Amino acid sequence: MSNDLDFSTVLASTVHDMKNSLGMLLNSLDEVRDSVGEEVRGARPFTTLEYEAQRVHGDLVQLLSLYRLSEEKLSATVEEQLVHDFLDEQQAHHRRLLEGLGITLEVHTEPDAEEGYFDPQLVSGVLTNVINNAIRYAGSQLQLNARAEDGWLVLSVEDDGPGYPEHMLAVDFSGTERIDFSTGSTNLGLYFAERMAGMHTAGERQGFTRLRNGGDLGGSVFELWLP
Amino acid sequence: MDENERYNLYRKLRFLITDDFENFRKSMRQMLSSFGAEKIDMAANGNETIAKCSKDHYDVLICDFNLGSGKTGQQVLEALRHNRLLRHTSLFVLVTAETSREIVMGAREYHPDTYIIKPITQAVLQKRMDALMAQRHALYPINHALDQQDLPEAISQAEQLLQTKTRYRNRIMQILGDLYLQRGTPDPARGIYEQVLEGRELAWARMGMGRAALARNALDEAISHFETLIDSNPDYIEAYDALADALQRKGNSRRAQEVVQKAVEISPLAILRQKQLAGIAASNQDMDTAADAWRATVKLSDNSIHDNPENYLGLGRSLSELSDGNTSSEGKQLADEALKTLHNMERRFKDDESAKTRKQLVAARVYAGQGRMNESRKALDSISDQLDPETLSPEETLDYARALYTQQEDGAAQRVLNQLAERCQDDPKIMKAIEELMDEPVSFHKKNQARALNKEGIKAFESGELGQAADSFSQTLELVPQHPALNLNLVQVLLKNAEKEGKGSDPNMLRRCERCLDQLSHLPPQHKQYKRYQFLKKKIADLKSGSNT
C-alpha cells in the first residue's frame, strides 16, 4: 500500500461528495418549508439555515471549479443564451430565500442585450456567489441587470447596501500575487469570478469583472463583462 | 408566459417522470400539477420507462440520471433514441444530482433537451420548463415535419422561420445546416456556417464546416476545422469522432487511434466509442489498447441496448492474441481472463446457438496458445457437428481457422480458408482477413518480431546493403515461413546480390530461391502476390536452364 496519497484528489472527491449531500439537504429543506407554517418559514433560524446552506453549496461549487481549473480540466462551453430566460432562472433560484428575508430581486434586460454567448454553468456559479454575498449587505433590494456596451454583454448584480469598501475596489484580480486570501472568502470569490469571466473569449477580447459603487440602488455594483 | 397560458399548455401535454425514489416522483408530480399538468405518468426504472414509451406517447420526459441498479438515465435516452421511441417534438429532461465531468459529458452526447441539476426548486423548474416549452412551440413546425419523416418539408419550414423575427434564430440556423447535410447538400450548409462564423466563432458552426467538408470529401480541410475546434473547445466530443473518421479515411489510422483515445479519456461512458477504439487499435496491432477498450465495452454492456455476444468475443479474441504462446504467469492470467469472459458470455446468451459455437472456437485457440492441447481439441470436438465450412458464417470460419492454426493444423486451416475464399470472393473485407491469416498464421508476439525484422530488411535493401537485407529476410522467414511477400522479397534480394557480384546463375543461390518459392506452391491465383510469384518462378527456371546448357 502506497503512502503517497494525492491529497488534492482526495479533497476534490470529498468536496464533490459534500456538494451532492448538501444538494439533497437543500432539496429536503425546500420540502420542509412547504409543510410548515408561515411563522416557521419566515423566522430567522429557518432563513439562516437556508442561507448558510446555500452559501456553503456555492462555495463548494466554486472550490471544485477552481480545482478543475488548476488541473486544466475546466473549459468553457460557450453557447448562445437567451439572457432574460437565463437571469430569470437565477432569480428563481434565490426566490424562496429572498422572500423569507424580505429582500426583492428584480431582473432587467435591455432590449439590445437579449442574446449572449457564454457557458451557463460557469456564469451561474459566479452570479450565485455574488448574489449570496450581496444578500448579506443589502437593505431590502437587489437587481440583476443585463445591458450591451461596445459589443460586450454586461451582467450586473446591484444592491442598496453600503457598497464595497475602498480597499476592495482597488484590488486587481487579474493575477493572484497581490490578493490576500486570508481575510475571508470575499477576495477568493472575486478571484473566482475573474477567472470564470476570463474563460470567455471571442477573438482578441477576454471577459473580465469590474466592481464599483453607486448604480440604480446606490450600493455595490458587481459587473461581469462578457465578449 | 402568464399563469393562464401555462395552465392551458401543460394541461394538454403528457408527462412521464422517472426516478427510483418515490419521494422525488411525488414531489415532481406535485410541481408539475401546480403548473397545470394533468396527464402525468410515473416510472421507477429505465426498463419501465422504455416499456411505457413503446406503448404510449409522451410529450415531456423527466428522467433522473441515477436510477439505482438498472439502466442509467443516459442509457434510457440512448435506448429511446436508438429505437426511435422519442419524437422530435418530445422533450427529454435529464435530472442529475451529479455534476461530475464523466457523467455530464456522457449525458451530453445523446443531446437531452436540457439537463437540470438537483436540488430542483419549483421556481427554477418552472422557469426552465417555460423556456423549453416556448422553444418547443417555436420549433414545432420543423420537428413535426421530421416526425413525419418529411425532410424537404422540415427544411422549408426552417427556411420560412428564418425569414421571420425570432429569438431562436441561431438555433434554427443550426438545425437547418444539419438538415442540409442530412439531405446530402453540403454547399448550402456551408453557406449557413460561414455566415455564423463571420459574426462569432461558435463551436457548432465550426463543427458544421468540418462536416460539410467531410461530405465533399475535402479531408484536409475537414481535419483543419476539427483541429481548430478541439483546440478551442477540448470538451467538444463530436469533433474527436469526426476527426478520427477523417484521419481514417486518409489512411492515417495511427493518429485516428490517438484521437479516439483522447475522446474516450474525456467521455469514458460511451460504449460505441470504446468499441470503435477496440477496432482501430486491433487494426493497428496495438493489442493492449484493444484489450482495454474491449474490457470497457463489456463493462458498459451491462443494461445497454448495445449488449451482444460480439463484445465478449472481441475481448476474448484480443486476450487470446495477447496470451498466445505466452506461458509466463502474465500470459496465463490473460488466458484465464479470456476463458472467464467467454464463460460469462455463454451464460448471458444462453439461447444463442451461434454464441456457443463461437465461444468454443475462441476457447480452443486460447487453450492451444497455452499449450493445453487436450482441452483445445475437446473444445472443438464439443461443437464438431457445427463445424461444417459450408454452414459456418464467414466470421466463425475465420475463428475456426485461427483455432486450427494455433493447434498447428496448418493444412486443415488452409483448406478451410480456401473454401471460405471461394465462397466470399466478392467480400473484400473477408478476403483481406483470409489473406492476412494465410500470410502470417502465427501469434501476435511472433508477428511483431517478424514485422521489426522485415522493416530492418527493407531498410538495408534500400541503402544497398543486399547481404544484410537477405539476412534479415531469412531470419523473418524463420518466424513466418510461408509469408508470400517475404519469400518473394528474399528471392529478389538474392537475385540482385548475385547479379551484382556477377554470379547471376550461382546454383547454390538458385537452390535457395527455389526453396522460398516452394513455400508458396499453394498460393491461390486471387492472392495479390500471385503475379509476382509467377514472374519470379519463371525467372528462376530460366536462369537454371541457362546455366545447365
Boltz contact constraints between the chains, C-beta under 6 A:
constraints:
  - contact:
      token1: [A, 20]
      token2: [B, 97]
      max_distance: 6.0
  - contact:
      token1: [A, 23]
      token2: [B, 97]
      max_distance: 6.0
  - contact:
      token1: [A, 23]
      token2: [B, 118]
      max_distance: 6.0
  - contact:
      token1: [A, 23]
      token2: [B, 119]
      max_distance: 6.0
  - contact:
      token1: [A, 26]
      token2: [B, 119]
      max_distance: 6.0
  - contact:
      token1: [A, 27]
      token2: [B, 119]
      max_distance: 6.0
  - contact:
      token1: [A, 30]
      token2: [B, 121]
      max_distance: 6.0
  - contact:
      token1: [A, 75]
      token2: [B, 234]
      max_distance: 6.0
  - contact:
      token1: [A, 75]
      token2: [B, 235]
      max_distance: 6.0
  - contact:
      token1: [A, 80]
      token2: [B, 170]
      max_distance: 6.0
  - contact:
      token1: [A, 85]
      token2: [B, 131]
      max_distance: 6.0
  - contact:
      token1: [A, 88]
      token2: [B, 127]
      max_distance: 6.0
  - contact:
      token1: [A, 89]
      token2: [B, 124]
      max_distance: 6.0
  - contact:
      token1: [A, 89]
      token2: [B, 127]
      max_distance: 6.0
  - contact:
      token1: [A, 92]
      token2: [B, 123]
      max_distance: 6.0
  - contact:
      token1: [A, 92]
      token2: [B, 124]
      max_distance: 6.0
  - contact:
      token1: [A, 92]
      token2: [B, 127]
      max_distance: 6.0
  - contact:
      token1: [A, 93]
      token2: [B, 124]
      max_distance: 6.0
  - contact:
      token1: [A, 95]
      token2: [B, 123]
      max_distance: 6.0
  - contact:
      token1: [A, 202]
      token2: [B, 200]
      max_distance: 6.0
